[in-house]
Amino acid sequence: MLQQIIASIPYEVLAAPGDELKTDQLADWLRQIFGPLFLVIVSIVAIFFLFTREITRFVQFILLAIGIGVVFYVPNIIETTAKAIATALGVDVT
């Protein structure tokens, strides 16, 4: 039964044994899907804070959204920041 199911799957769908997982394409695909969704949610919440006249929460939310957006939209920012912190602390990073 299992052999019949595997035989019915097209060869292009199955990964060849020597192929590696390409996570760069996955990350780009996720950015294309969740990027606009993130911006819509941030916009709705920011407008809510403005209409309710909660300026302090609005500023806090915008700063948090900018931080999350930078981590989300700039590839390798976490790796670069971690290496910079480790180098500043004197840890050997190779």
Jmol script that loads the backbone (N, CA, C; Angstrom):
load data "model"
ATOM      1  N   MET A   1       0.827  -1.193   0.000  1.00  0.00           N
ATOM      2  CA  MET A   1       0.000   0.000   0.000  1.00  0.00           C
ATOM      3  C   MET A   1       0.872   1.259   0.000  1.00  0.00           C
ATOM      4  N   LEU A   2       1.855   1.297   0.894  1.00  0.00           N
ATOM      5  CA  LEU A   2       2.737   2.451   0.985  1.00  0.00           C
ATOM      6  C   LEU A   2       3.551   2.630  -0.295  1.00  0.00           C
ATOM      7  N   GLN A   3       3.981   1.528  -0.898  1.00  0.00           N
ATOM      8  CA  GLN A   3       4.745   1.610  -2.141  1.00  0.00           C
ATOM      9  C   GLN A   3       3.892   2.190  -3.263  1.00  0.00           C
ATOM     10  N   GLN A   4       2.609   1.875  -3.288  1.00  0.00           N
ATOM     11  CA  GLN A   4       1.720   2.419  -4.315  1.00  0.00           C
ATOM     12  C   GLN A   4       1.540   3.924  -4.136  1.00  0.00           C
ATOM     13  N   ILE A   5       1.435   4.366  -2.903  1.00  0.00           N
ATOM     14  CA  ILE A   5       1.277   5.798  -2.633  1.00  0.00           C
ATOM     15  C   ILE A   5       2.542   6.541  -3.041  1.00  0.00           C
ATOM     16  N   ILE A   6       3.698   6.013  -2.676  1.00  0.00           N
ATOM     17  CA  ILE A   6       4.960   6.658  -3.026  1.00  0.00           C
ATOM     18  C   ILE A   6       5.159   6.653  -4.540  1.00  0.00           C
ATOM     19  N   ALA A   7       4.775   5.582  -5.198  1.00  0.00           N
ATOM     20  CA  ALA A   7       4.919   5.506  -6.650  1.00  0.00           C
ATOM     21  C   ALA A   7       4.017   6.502  -7.364  1.00  0.00           C
ATOM     22  N   SER A   8       2.902   6.877  -6.749  1.00  0.00           N
ATOM     23  CA  SER A   8       1.979   7.803  -7.398  1.00  0.00           C
ATOM     24  C   SER A   8       2.417   9.267  -7.267  1.00  0.00           C
ATOM     25  N   ILE A   9       3.377   9.556  -6.381  1.00  0.00           N
ATOM     26  CA  ILE A   9       3.861  10.925  -6.200  1.00  0.00           C
ATOM     27  C   ILE A   9       4.826  11.249  -7.332  1.00  0.00           C
ATOM     28  N   PRO A  10       4.641  12.395  -8.000  1.00  0.00           N
ATOM     29  CA  PRO A  10       5.565  12.761  -9.091  1.00  0.00           C
ATOM     30  C   PRO A  10       6.992  12.912  -8.573  1.00  0.00           C
ATOM     31  N   TYR A  11       7.948  12.608  -9.451  1.00  0.00           N
ATOM     32  CA  TYR A  11       9.359  12.647  -9.070  1.00  0.00           C
ATOM     33  C   TYR A  11       9.797  14.048  -8.665  1.00  0.00           C
ATOM     34  N   GLU A  12       9.210  15.088  -9.297  1.00  0.00           N
ATOM     35  CA  GLU A  12       9.610  16.454  -9.006  1.00  0.00           C
ATOM     36  C   GLU A  12       9.279  16.854  -7.573  1.00  0.00           C
ATOM     37  N   VAL A  13       8.252  16.221  -7.002  1.00  0.00           N
ATOM     38  CA  VAL A  13       7.826  16.558  -5.642  1.00  0.00           C
ATOM     39  C   VAL A  13       8.778  15.957  -4.617  1.00  0.00           C
ATOM     40  N   LEU A  14       9.275  14.779  -4.919  1.00  0.00           N
ATOM     41  CA  LEU A  14      10.181  14.109  -3.991  1.00  0.00           C
ATOM     42  C   LEU A  14      11.566  14.732  -4.066  1.00  0.00           C
ATOM     43  N   ALA A  15      12.217  14.845  -2.929  1.00  0.00           N
ATOM     44  CA  ALA A  15      13.572  15.399  -2.896  1.00  0.00           C
ATOM     45  C   ALA A  15      14.565  14.287  -3.212  1.00  0.00           C
ATOM     46  N   ALA A  16      15.520  14.600  -4.032  1.00  0.00           N
ATOM     47  CA  ALA A  16      16.578  13.639  -4.326  1.00  0.00           C
ATOM     48  C   ALA A  16      17.467  13.510  -3.097  1.00  0.00           C
ATOM     49  N   PRO A  17      18.120  12.372  -2.921  1.00  0.00           N
ATOM     50  CA  PRO A  17      18.931  12.176  -1.711  1.00  0.00           C
ATOM     51  C   PRO A  17      20.035  13.204  -1.534  1.00  0.00           C
ATOM     52  N   GLY A  18      20.617  13.719  -2.625  1.00  0.00           N
ATOM     53  CA  GLY A  18      21.715  14.664  -2.512  1.00  0.00           C
ATOM     54  C   GLY A  18      21.267  16.109  -2.349  1.00  0.00           C
ATOM     55  N   ASP A  19      19.981  16.368  -2.502  1.00  0.00           N
ATOM     56  CA  ASP A  19      19.489  17.741  -2.410  1.00  0.00           C
ATOM     57  C   ASP A  19      19.441  18.203  -0.961  1.00  0.00           C
ATOM     58  N   GLU A  20      19.759  19.489  -0.772  1.00  0.00           N
ATOM     59  CA  GLU A  20      19.657  20.080   0.557  1.00  0.00           C
ATOM     60  C   GLU A  20      18.417  20.953   0.625  1.00  0.00           C
ATOM     61  N   LEU A  21      17.952  21.180   1.811  1.00  0.00           N
ATOM     62  CA  LEU A  21      16.793  22.031   2.017  1.00  0.00           C
ATOM     63  C   LEU A  21      17.190  23.483   1.767  1.00  0.00           C
ATOM     64  N   LYS A  22      16.420  24.174   0.939  1.00  0.00           N
ATOM     65  CA  LYS A  22      16.721  25.561   0.593  1.00  0.00           C
ATOM     66  C   LYS A  22      15.845  26.478   1.437  1.00  0.00           C
ATOM     67  N   THR A  23      16.391  26.927   2.560  1.00  0.00           N
ATOM     68  CA  THR A  23      15.603  27.746   3.475  1.00  0.00           C
ATOM     69  C   THR A  23      15.537  29.202   3.050  1.00  0.00           C
ATOM     70  N   ASP A  24      16.417  29.646   2.158  1.00  0.00           N
ATOM     71  CA  ASP A  24      16.361  31.029   1.688  1.00  0.00           C
ATOM     72  C   ASP A  24      15.054  31.292   0.953  1.00  0.00           C
ATOM     73  N   GLN A  25      14.659  30.348   0.119  1.00  0.00           N
ATOM     74  CA  GLN A  25      13.400  30.494  -0.604  1.00  0.00           C
ATOM     75  C   GLN A  25      12.218  30.447   0.349  1.00  0.00           C
ATOM     76  N   LEU A  26      12.310  29.613   1.376  1.00  0.00           N
ATOM     77  CA  LEU A  26      11.240  29.538   2.363  1.00  0.00           C
ATOM     78  C   LEU A  26      11.109  30.851   3.124  1.00  0.00           C
ATOM     79  N   ALA A  27      12.228  31.438   3.503  1.00  0.00           N
ATOM     80  CA  ALA A  27      12.192  32.708   4.227  1.00  0.00           C
ATOM     81  C   ALA A  27      11.602  33.814   3.363  1.00  0.00           C
ATOM     82  N   ASP A  28      11.974  33.841   2.091  1.00  0.00           N
ATOM     83  CA  ASP A  28      11.402  34.852   1.188  1.00  0.00           C
ATOM     84  C   ASP A  28       9.903  34.656   1.018  1.00  0.00           C
ATOM     85  N   TRP A  29       9.491  33.408   0.895  1.00  0.00           N
ATOM     86  CA  TRP A  29       8.066  33.097   0.750  1.00  0.00           C
ATOM     87  C   TRP A  29       7.281  33.524   1.986  1.00  0.00           C
ATOM     88  N   LEU A  30       7.823  33.250   3.163  1.00  0.00           N
ATOM     89  CA  LEU A  30       7.156  33.650   4.407  1.00  0.00           C
ATOM     90  C   LEU A  30       7.088  35.165   4.535  1.00  0.00           C
ATOM     91  N   ARG A  31       8.147  35.866   4.099  1.00  0.00           N
ATOM     92  CA  ARG A  31       8.126  37.330   4.133  1.00  0.00           C
ATOM     93  C   ARG A  31       7.055  37.880   3.199  1.00  0.00           C
ATOM     94  N   GLN A  32       6.881  37.246   2.047  1.00  0.00           N
ATOM     95  CA  GLN A  32       5.861  37.703   1.100  1.00  0.00           C
ATOM     96  C   GLN A  32       4.458  37.510   1.652  1.00  0.00           C
ATOM     97  N   ILE A  33       4.261  36.478   2.452  1.00  0.00           N
ATOM     98  CA  ILE A  33       2.925  36.220   3.008  1.00  0.00           C
ATOM     99  C   ILE A  33       2.679  37.049   4.266  1.00  0.00           C
ATOM    100  N   PHE A  34       3.601  36.990   5.211  1.00  0.00           N
ATOM    101  CA  PHE A  34       3.373  37.618   6.507  1.00  0.00           C
ATOM    102  C   PHE A  34       3.738  39.091   6.548  1.00  0.00           C
ATOM    103  N   GLY A  35       4.515  39.573   5.596  1.00  0.00           N
ATOM    104  CA  GLY A  35       4.884  40.989   5.562  1.00  0.00           C
ATOM    105  C   GLY A  35       3.689  41.912   5.441  1.00  0.00           C
ATOM    106  N   PRO A  36       2.872  41.745   4.409  1.00  0.00           N
ATOM    107  CA  PRO A  36       1.682  42.604   4.292  1.00  0.00           C
ATOM    108  C   PRO A  36       0.699  42.412   5.441  1.00  0.00           C
ATOM    109  N   LEU A  37       0.575  41.176   5.923  1.00  0.00           N
ATOM    110  CA  LEU A  37      -0.314  40.914   7.060  1.00  0.00           C
ATOM    111  C   LEU A  37       0.172  41.655   8.302  1.00  0.00           C
ATOM    112  N   PHE A  38       1.477  41.657   8.529  1.00  0.00           N
ATOM    113  CA  PHE A  38       2.067  42.377   9.649  1.00  0.00           C
ATOM    114  C   PHE A  38       1.777  43.871   9.544  1.00  0.00           C
ATOM    115  N   LEU A  39       1.956  44.432   8.350  1.00  0.00           N
ATOM    116  CA  LEU A  39       1.709  45.859   8.160  1.00  0.00           C
ATOM    117  C   LEU A  39       0.238  46.227   8.369  1.00  0.00           C
ATOM    118  N   VAL A  40      -0.665  45.378   7.941  1.00  0.00           N
ATOM    119  CA  VAL A  40      -2.098  45.643   8.135  1.00  0.00           C
ATOM    120  C   VAL A  40      -2.439  45.625   9.622  1.00  0.00           C
ATOM    121  N   ILE A  41      -1.939  44.647  10.342  1.00  0.00           N
ATOM    122  CA  ILE A  41      -2.234  44.554  11.776  1.00  0.00           C
ATOM    123  C   ILE A  41      -1.651  45.748  12.519  1.00  0.00           C
ATOM    124  N   VAL A  42      -0.422  46.127  12.198  1.00  0.00           N
ATOM    125  CA  VAL A  42       0.206  47.288  12.836  1.00  0.00           C
ATOM    126  C   VAL A  42      -0.601  48.545  12.543  1.00  0.00           C
ATOM    127  N   SER A  43      -1.044  48.702  11.320  1.00  0.00           N
ATOM    128  CA  SER A  43      -1.825  49.888  10.950  1.00  0.00           C
ATOM    129  C   SER A  43      -3.140  49.957  11.709  1.00  0.00           C
ATOM    130  N   ILE A  44      -3.839  48.841  11.806  1.00  0.00           N
ATOM    131  CA  ILE A  44      -5.137  48.830  12.505  1.00  0.00           C
ATOM    132  C   ILE A  44      -4.966  49.169  13.978  1.00  0.00           C
ATOM    133  N   VAL A  45      -3.971  48.557  14.622  1.00  0.00           N
ATOM    134  CA  VAL A  45      -3.764  48.812  16.051  1.00  0.00           C
ATOM    135  C   VAL A  45      -3.305  50.256  16.276  1.00  0.00           C
ATOM    136  N   ALA A  46      -2.449  50.778  15.393  1.00  0.00           N
ATOM    137  CA  ALA A  46      -1.986  52.159  15.535  1.00  0.00           C
ATOM    138  C   ALA A  46      -3.143  53.142  15.377  1.00  0.00           C
ATOM    139  N   ILE A  47      -4.018  52.901  14.424  1.00  0.00           N
ATOM    140  CA  ILE A  47      -5.186  53.772  14.243  1.00  0.00           C
ATOM    141  C   ILE A  47      -6.104  53.704  15.462  1.00  0.00           C
ATOM    142  N   PHE A  48      -6.258  52.514  16.027  1.00  0.00           N
ATOM    143  CA  PHE A  48      -7.070  52.379  17.243  1.00  0.00           C
ATOM    144  C   PHE A  48      -6.501  53.228  18.373  1.00  0.00           C
ATOM    145  N   PHE A  49      -5.171  53.154  18.579  1.00  0.00           N
ATOM    146  CA  PHE A  49      -4.565  53.948  19.646  1.00  0.00           C
ATOM    147  C   PHE A  49      -4.698  55.444  19.386  1.00  0.00           C
ATOM    148  N   LEU A  50      -4.620  55.851  18.144  1.00  0.00           N
ATOM    149  CA  LEU A  50      -4.765  57.275  17.833  1.00  0.00           C
ATOM    150  C   LEU A  50      -6.191  57.759  18.083  1.00  0.00           C
ATOM    151  N   PHE A  51      -7.178  56.965  17.691  1.00  0.00           N
ATOM    152  CA  PHE A  51      -8.569  57.379  17.881  1.00  0.00           C
ATOM    153  C   PHE A  51      -8.988  57.382  19.342  1.00  0.00           C
ATOM    154  N   THR A  52      -8.376  56.529  20.152  1.00  0.00           N
ATOM    155  CA  THR A  52      -8.707  56.517  21.577  1.00  0.00           C
ATOM    156  C   THR A  52      -7.832  57.496  22.363  1.00  0.00           C
ATOM    157  N   ARG A  53      -6.986  58.231  21.659  1.00  0.00           N
ATOM    158  CA  ARG A  53      -6.122  59.262  22.242  1.00  0.00           C
ATOM    159  C   ARG A  53      -5.181  58.727  23.312  1.00  0.00           C
ATOM    160  N   GLU A  54      -4.684  57.549  23.092  1.00  0.00           N
ATOM    161  CA  GLU A  54      -3.686  56.956  23.988  1.00  0.00           C
ATOM    162  C   GLU A  54      -2.321  57.107  23.327  1.00  0.00           C
ATOM    163  N   ILE A  55      -1.787  58.296  23.420  1.00  0.00           N
ATOM    164  CA  ILE A  55      -0.553  58.636  22.714  1.00  0.00           C
ATOM    165  C   ILE A  55       0.639  57.850  23.260  1.00  0.00           C
ATOM    166  N   THR A  56       0.696  57.663  24.566  1.00  0.00           N
ATOM    167  CA  THR A  56       1.820  56.924  25.157  1.00  0.00           C
ATOM    168  C   THR A  56       1.846  55.488  24.654  1.00  0.00           C
ATOM    169  N   ARG A  57       0.696  54.827  24.654  1.00  0.00           N
ATOM    170  CA  ARG A  57       0.634  53.451  24.146  1.00  0.00           C
ATOM    171  C   ARG A  57       0.903  53.407  22.646  1.00  0.00           C
ATOM    172  N   PHE A  58       0.453  54.440  21.935  1.00  0.00           N
ATOM    173  CA  PHE A  58       0.710  54.510  20.499  1.00  0.00           C
ATOM    174  C   PHE A  58       2.211  54.555  20.227  1.00  0.00           C
ATOM    175  N   VAL A  59       2.934  55.407  20.946  1.00  0.00           N
ATOM    176  CA  VAL A  59       4.384  55.532  20.747  1.00  0.00           C
ATOM    177  C   VAL A  59       5.086  54.226  21.129  1.00  0.00           C
ATOM    178  N   GLN A  60       4.679  53.611  22.243  1.00  0.00           N
ATOM    179  CA  GLN A  60       5.271  52.345  22.643  1.00  0.00           C
ATOM    180  C   GLN A  60       5.017  51.269  21.583  1.00  0.00           C
ATOM    181  N   PHE A  61       3.811  51.228  21.084  1.00  0.00           N
ATOM    182  CA  PHE A  61       3.465  50.232  20.072  1.00  0.00           C
ATOM    183  C   PHE A  61       4.249  50.452  18.776  1.00  0.00           C
ATOM    184  N   ILE A  62       4.380  51.695  18.347  1.00  0.00           N
ATOM    185  CA  ILE A  62       5.116  51.984  17.114  1.00  0.00           C
ATOM    186  C   ILE A  62       6.582  51.597  17.270  1.00  0.00           C
ATOM    187  N   LEU A  63       7.194  51.901  18.418  1.00  0.00           N
ATOM    188  CA  LEU A  63       8.587  51.515  18.638  1.00  0.00           C
ATOM    189  C   LEU A  63       8.752  49.996  18.636  1.00  0.00           C
ATOM    190  N   LEU A  64       7.826  49.289  19.265  1.00  0.00           N
ATOM    191  CA  LEU A  64       7.865  47.831  19.259  1.00  0.00           C
ATOM    192  C   LEU A  64       7.662  47.286  17.847  1.00  0.00           C
ATOM    193  N   ALA A  65       6.737  47.863  17.106  1.00  0.00           N
ATOM    194  CA  ALA A  65       6.477  47.415  15.734  1.00  0.00           C
ATOM    195  C   ALA A  65       7.690  47.661  14.839  1.00  0.00           C
ATOM    196  N   ILE A  66       8.375  48.776  15.028  1.00  0.00           N
ATOM    197  CA  ILE A  66       9.583  49.051  14.242  1.00  0.00           C
ATOM    198  C   ILE A  66      10.657  48.021  14.563  1.00  0.00           C
ATOM    199  N   GLY A  67      10.830  47.699  15.840  1.00  0.00           N
ATOM    200  CA  GLY A  67      11.813  46.683  16.226  1.00  0.00           C
ATOM    201  C   GLY A  67      11.505  45.319  15.629  1.00  0.00           C
ATOM    202  N   ILE A  68      10.250  44.913  15.699  1.00  0.00           N
ATOM    203  CA  ILE A  68       9.853  43.627  15.123  1.00  0.00           C
ATOM    204  C   ILE A  68       9.991  43.664  13.606  1.00  0.00           C
ATOM    205  N   GLY A  69       9.630  44.781  12.989  1.00  0.00           N
ATOM    206  CA  GLY A  69       9.754  44.908  11.544  1.00  0.00           C
ATOM    207  C   GLY A  69      11.192  44.806  11.066  1.00  0.00           C
ATOM    208  N   VAL A  70      12.119  45.407  11.807  1.00  0.00           N
ATOM    209  CA  VAL A  70      13.531  45.331  11.430  1.00  0.00           C
ATOM    210  C   VAL A  70      14.016  43.889  11.507  1.00  0.00           C
ATOM    211  N   VAL A  71      13.661  43.184  12.576  1.00  0.00           N
ATOM    212  CA  VAL A  71      14.070  41.781  12.704  1.00  0.00           C
ATOM    213  C   VAL A  71      13.437  40.948  11.595  1.00  0.00           C
ATOM    214  N   PHE A  72      12.207  41.261  11.230  1.00  0.00           N
ATOM    215  CA  PHE A  72      11.478  40.470  10.236  1.00  0.00           C
ATOM    216  C   PHE A  72      11.952  40.762   8.813  1.00  0.00           C
ATOM    217  N   TYR A  73      12.171  42.020   8.484  1.00  0.00           N
ATOM    218  CA  TYR A  73      12.467  42.400   7.105  1.00  0.00           C
ATOM    219  C   TYR A  73      13.943  42.400   6.755  1.00  0.00           C
ATOM    220  N   VAL A  74      14.832  42.529   7.732  1.00  0.00           N
ATOM    221  CA  VAL A  74      16.268  42.585   7.438  1.00  0.00           C
ATOM    222  C   VAL A  74      16.861  41.206   7.695  1.00  0.00           C
ATOM    223  N   PRO A  75      17.260  40.521   6.630  1.00  0.00           N
ATOM    224  CA  PRO A  75      17.835  39.187   6.819  1.00  0.00           C
ATOM    225  C   PRO A  75      19.161  39.261   7.573  1.00  0.00           C
ATOM    226  N   ASN A  76      19.445  38.275   8.352  1.00  0.00           N
ATOM    227  CA  ASN A  76      20.708  38.112   9.086  1.00  0.00           C
ATOM    228  C   ASN A  76      20.950  39.180  10.143  1.00  0.00           C
ATOM    229  N   ILE A  77      19.946  39.934  10.550  1.00  0.00           N
ATOM    230  CA  ILE A  77      20.164  40.978  11.552  1.00  0.00           C
ATOM    231  C   ILE A  77      20.493  40.360  12.915  1.00  0.00           C
ATOM    232  N   ILE A  78      19.870  39.231  13.239  1.00  0.00           N
ATOM    233  CA  ILE A  78      20.123  38.596  14.530  1.00  0.00           C
ATOM    234  C   ILE A  78      21.545  38.041  14.568  1.00  0.00           C
ATOM    235  N   GLU A  79      21.961  37.391  13.485  1.00  0.00           N
ATOM    236  CA  GLU A  79      23.317  36.839  13.428  1.00  0.00           C
ATOM    237  C   GLU A  79      24.366  37.943  13.489  1.00  0.00           C
ATOM    238  N   THR A  80      24.152  39.012  12.759  1.00  0.00           N
ATOM    239  CA  THR A  80      25.099  40.123  12.750  1.00  0.00           C
ATOM    240  C   THR A  80      25.178  40.787  14.116  1.00  0.00           C
ATOM    241  N   THR A  81      24.038  40.992  14.747  1.00  0.00           N
ATOM    242  CA  THR A  81      24.017  41.604  16.076  1.00  0.00           C
ATOM    243  C   THR A  81      24.689  40.706  17.108  1.00  0.00           C
ATOM    244  N   ALA A  82      24.443  39.409  17.050  1.00  0.00           N
ATOM    245  CA  ALA A  82      25.059  38.481  18.000  1.00  0.00           C
ATOM    246  C   ALA A  82      26.579  38.465  17.840  1.00  0.00           C
ATOM    247  N   LYS A  83      27.051  38.485  16.584  1.00  0.00           N
ATOM    248  CA  LYS A  83      28.505  38.514  16.363  1.00  0.00           C
ATOM    249  C   LYS A  83      29.109  39.816  16.871  1.00  0.00           C
ATOM    250  N   ALA A  84      28.406  40.931  16.672  1.00  0.00           N
ATOM    251  CA  ALA A  84      28.910  42.219  17.140  1.00  0.00           C
ATOM    252  C   ALA A  84      28.985  42.256  18.667  1.00  0.00           C
ATOM    253  N   ILE A  85      27.979  41.732  19.331  1.00  0.00           N
ATOM    254  CA  ILE A  85      27.983  41.698  20.803  1.00  0.00           C
ATOM    255  C   ILE A  85      29.095  40.791  21.309  1.00  0.00           C
ATOM    256  N   ALA A  86      29.255  39.619  20.675  1.00  0.00           N
ATOM    257  CA  ALA A  86      30.304  38.694  21.095  1.00  0.00           C
ATOM    258  C   ALA A  86      31.682  39.299  20.886  1.00  0.00           C
ATOM    259  N   THR A  87      31.883  39.990  19.777  1.00  0.00           N
ATOM    260  CA  THR A  87      33.167  40.642  19.527  1.00  0.00           C
ATOM    261  C   THR A  87      33.408  41.764  20.543  1.00  0.00           C
ATOM    262  N   ALA A  88      32.375  42.510  20.891  1.00  0.00           N
ATOM    263  CA  ALA A  88      32.522  43.598  21.870  1.00  0.00           C
ATOM    264  C   ALA A  88      32.852  43.041  23.250  1.00  0.00           C
ATOM    265  N   LEU A  89      32.378  41.844  23.554  1.00  0.00           N
ATOM    266  CA  LEU A  89      32.666  41.229  24.850  1.00  0.00           C
ATOM    267  C   LEU A  89      34.001  40.492  24.854  1.00  0.00           C
ATOM    268  N   GLY A  90      34.645  40.426  23.686  1.00  0.00           N
ATOM    269  CA  GLY A  90      35.948  39.780  23.611  1.00  0.00           C
ATOM    270  C   GLY A  90      35.893  38.295  23.339  1.00  0.00           C
ATOM    271  N   VAL A  91      34.756  37.783  22.941  1.00  0.00           N
ATOM    272  CA  VAL A  91      34.618  36.359  22.624  1.00  0.00           C
ATOM    273  C   VAL A  91      35.111  36.147  21.191  1.00  0.00           C
ATOM    274  N   ASP A  92      35.898  35.089  20.981  1.00  0.00           N
ATOM    275  CA  ASP A  92      36.430  34.819  19.652  1.00  0.00           C
ATOM    276  C   ASP A  92      35.321  34.242  18.770  1.00  0.00           C
ATOM    277  N   VAL A  93      34.976  34.992  17.716  1.00  0.00           N
ATOM    278  CA  VAL A  93      33.950  34.556  16.773  1.00  0.00           C
ATOM    279  C   VAL A  93      34.627  34.226  15.459  1.00  0.00           C
ATOM    280  N   THR A  94      34.492  32.969  15.050  1.00  0.00           N
ATOM    281  CA  THR A  94      35.117  32.573  13.791  1.00  0.00           C
ATOM    282  C   THR A  94      34.109  32.301  12.736  1.00  0.00           C
TER     283      THR A  94
END
end "model"
wireframe off; spacefill off
backbone 0.3
color backbone group
